C-alpha cells in the first residue's frame, strides 16, 4: 500500500487496494506484548464469502505516543502475513 485515507466520518479507510470498513475501537491492553499498550481503530476488507481478508489497525502507543499501523492479511490456504510499523 502506498496511501491510506480515513473518511471524514471515520467509517472507511481508503487504500490503493480498496476500501476497508470500520470494525471496532482498540483499547490498550496488557495482552499487547509485542508493541506495548496502544489505542486505535480496526478496519477490514473481505469477510465470510471471500478467500482473502485484509485488516488494518491504526493507533497510538500509550507510553511514547508514537503512531502505529498494524496490517494483517489472511488468505485461504496461506499463513497469515502481518506487519507492524511504528513511527
C-alpha positions as CSV (number, residue, x, y, z in Angstrom):
1,X,0.0,0.0,0.0
2,X,1.2,3.4,-0.8
3,X,-1.6,5.6,0.6
4,X,-4.2,5.4,3.3
5,X,-7.0,8.0,3.8
6,X,-9.6,7.9,6.6
7,X,-13.0,9.2,5.5
8,X,-14.3,12.4,7.3
9,X,-16.8,10.4,9.4
10,X,-14.2,7.6,10.2
11,X,-16.4,4.8,8.7
12,X,-14.0,3.9,5.9
13,X,-10.2,3.6,5.4
14,X,-9.4,4.1,1.7
15,X,-6.4,2.4,0.3
16,X,-4.9,1.7,-3.2
17,X,-6.1,-1.9,-2.5
18,X,-9.7,-0.9,-2.0
19,X,-11.9,0.5,0.8
20,X,-11.9,-1.1,4.3
21,X,-14.9,-0.7,6.6
22,X,-14.6,0.4,10.2
23,X,-15.0,-2.6,12.6
24,X,-14.2,-1.6,16.2
25,X,-12.2,0.5,18.6
26,X,-9.0,-1.0,20.0
27,X,-8.4,-0.3,23.7
28,X,-5.0,-0.6,25.3
29,X,-4.3,-4.0,26.9
30,X,-1.5,-5.7,28.7
31,X,-2.0,-8.5,26.1
32,X,-0.4,-6.2,23.5
33,X,3.1,-7.7,24.4
34,X,5.0,-7.1,21.1
35,X,4.1,-3.4,20.7
36,X,3.2,-2.3,24.2
37,X,-0.2,-0.8,25.1
38,X,-1.9,1.2,22.4
39,X,-5.3,2.5,21.5
40,X,-6.7,2.8,18.0
41,X,-9.2,1.6,15.4
42,X,-9.6,-1.5,13.3
43,X,-10.7,-1.6,9.6
44,X,-11.4,-4.7,7.5
45,X,-11.9,-5.6,3.8
46,X,-13.2,-9.0,2.9
47,X,-15.3,-11.4,5.0
48,X,-17.2,-14.7,5.2
49,X,-17.7,-15.1,1.4
50,X,-14.1,-14.2,0.3
51,X,-10.9,-16.0,0.2
52,X,-8.9,-13.0,1.4
53,X,-9.3,-10.7,4.4
54,X,-7.2,-7.6,5.0
55,X,-7.3,-5.9,8.4
56,X,-5.6,-2.6,9.1
57,X,-5.4,-1.2,12.6
58,X,-4.2,2.4,13.2
59,X,-3.5,3.9,16.6
60,X,-1.1,5.4,19.1
61,X,1.2,3.9,21.7
62,X,0.3,4.9,25.2
63,X,3.9,5.4,26.6
64,X,5.7,7.0,23.7
65,X,2.7,8.5,21.8
66,X,4.2,7.2,18.6
67,X,1.8,6.2,15.9
68,X,1.3,2.5,14.9
69,X,-0.1,0.8,11.8
70,X,-0.7,-2.9,12.0
71,X,-1.6,-4.8,8.9
72,X,-2.8,-8.4,8.7
73,X,-3.6,-10.4,5.6
74,X,-5.4,-13.7,5.8
75,X,-5.6,-15.8,2.6
76,X,-7.3,-19.2,2.3
77,X,-4.6,-21.9,2.3
78,X,-1.8,-19.5,3.3
79,X,-0.1,-18.5,6.5
80,X,-1.2,-15.1,8.0
81,X,1.0,-12.2,6.8
82,X,1.4,-9.3,9.2
83,X,3.5,-6.1,9.5
84,X,3.8,-3.5,12.2
85,X,5.0,0.0,11.5
86,X,5.8,2.4,14.4
87,X,6.7,6.0,13.7
